[in-house]
Amino acid sequence: MTIAGGEPAAAATAVDQGAPRRGRGFAPRYPGWLTLPSLLYYAIFFLGPMAILAVFSVSIQSGFGSVTYAFDASQFSQIFHSDLYIKVFWHTLIMATGGSLLTIAIGYPVCYWMARYLTTYKMLALLLLVVPFWTSFLIRTYALKIILDPNGYLAKDLGFNALYTWKAVGIGLVYNYLPLFILPVFASLERMDWTLVEAATDLGARPFKAFWEITLRLTLPGVVTGALLVFIPMSGEYIIPNILGGGNFEFVGNAIGDTFSGAQNWPFGSALSIALMAALSIFVIVYILFATREEQFGA
Amino acid sequence: MTQATADHASAAVTSEEIDVEFRAVTKRFGSLTAVSSVNLRVHKGEFLSLLGPSGCGKTTSLRMIAGFEQPDEGELLIGGRDVSGVPPYKRDVNTVFQQYALFPHMSILDNVAYGLKQRRVSKKERHQQAAEALELVRLVGRDTHRPSMLSGGQQQRVALARALVMNPRVLLLDEPLGALDLKLRKEMQIELKRIQDQVGITFIYVTHDQEEALSMSDRVAVMSNGVIEQLDEPRAIYDRPLTPFVADFIGDMNFIDGQVVEAADGGFAVDAGQGVVVRGRGDVARGRRVRVGIRPERMAAHPGGGDGRANSAPSEVVTKMYLGDQVQIVARLASGSEVIVREQRTSADPALDTINPGDQVAITWDEAAPHLLGDAPHAVEKETP
């Protein structure tokens, strides 16, 4: 969610720098109060639940599914002193990182090929890649389960029996979030000025070097955006480890779900959520720092 | 200027060394033949322009020299060596791109030093050479800036420095001044010429601007539909166009078609009908239907009707315009085609001041003015240049 808030702001600054700033123009000026309905919606339905989470996370469990309001940080220390939860956090981080890297490895070449070599069918190809996104996430994951099933062709004929292991979870992560990565990366490769690559080879750079120093470098902001766009939801993933991991491979999301619905321990579940958000915020802050630096040359 | 350029060119022509040579080079894109069996020898140290309208094959030719395109047929030699299959990064040529193609994420100094870095020149050394190149193009104090912070003219200088610092055998320039405004373009033309004189590198310059090509080049290759129509010194291109295309493309030209009725002693007479006879110099067979071209500034207008002699055509004034020091008259011949006459006001008939559209004038020229431009086209065309 934090990223959704951060993105438009960054985009707006970029636009401001691109267009020459004029003094008093004839452009209509909108009164600030027009944003009130939006702000109200945000305050009630976005900040509200967050506030409840924050309050719950420092409250005390008093019986099954009820809380006593207090200021008690013991939930957090419980997380950091439990090997189980440290392990779950660690798993989540590794899987989300690995999943993001694999998404880059699979998504970037596809985007590169589409943006550079397709002309007539460029948009059709993009559409085909994004179409699965129009179907329910849950349905797609169940469909993937059939492919990975121990009785399926993949397992029987090719010997790849991965269901209910971390591999199946990884495949699910990459498959489900690939379109989210492809969109921003395709957009940045689509904007790429290929004469810059010609200029680099003209100046003596071999093709791979020209790719590395020019193409990849100039599309890096898109790659970072895309990677973050898939990393964040991967870290909070609940359905994929549940269906494809079969309970053998838990993410923080599953732990939170279990704590709320199984153990009915709301304060501890809230604390887990807040801890996950705090961890993800670190990545977002790194991204924002990177993005502001990149804007200086408007790539 | 023309004199000096011509001398420079003839010096280059006599020199032995050929930097770039096209031997019957053909390049096709699908069913389109972009370059059609072109032969061209570029001499060491010369400033050669490839001039022509868009789609004439000039940029494709340049891209073949750079190595971005491979010829389908023929041989392309750089420094006497066949370069077919040699990738751009191994060729001793560098390009100044039309839209500059500066690396937006690098400083000006790093942009200029990029090629030297590929050659593994030490950081200190390449920064020093880059700084010298920037000095050569007269862009100092911008080393740490990003390209986007520079004006178009300044970016142009960086692009030039980035290619020059490589000290290539041949510098390729792809309409480098196309994006600049007129005043800046004029300045950069002079700059380019100065820089070329200073570094002595062979320049191959692609442009569709005839004025630019004529004023800067030692030789000009006029291209159309994938072939070189004429390759010569600028003055010769203007004074002695060999084909109707060149005559039409370079400067303004009036065309008159007719039958050769007399041909003797290196002179000819063409009957253009309606009592107009064009006498000129040149060898041509009697009876042929030919096209002759006459430059507007080689014609003169006199009030009153014609006297029926050769090289005099009675016509009616369509418009009269004052262009500062010149007066321009568009007149309609009896055949219906229009001609443009441009005269220096100091030397023009003073009576021209009083003529108006609709008045009768006699358009005259001397025997040296008409150019033979080959066979007249069969179709009846509107003869407005």
Interface residues (C-beta under 8 A of the other chain):
Chain A: D193 T195 L196 E198 A199 A200 T201 D202 L203 G204 A205 R206 P207 K209 I214 R217 L218 Q296 F297 G298 A299
Chain B: A66 G67 F68 P87 P88 Y89 N94 T95 F97 Q99 A101 L102 F103 P104 H105 Y114 G115 Q118 R119 R146 S148 R162 A163 M166
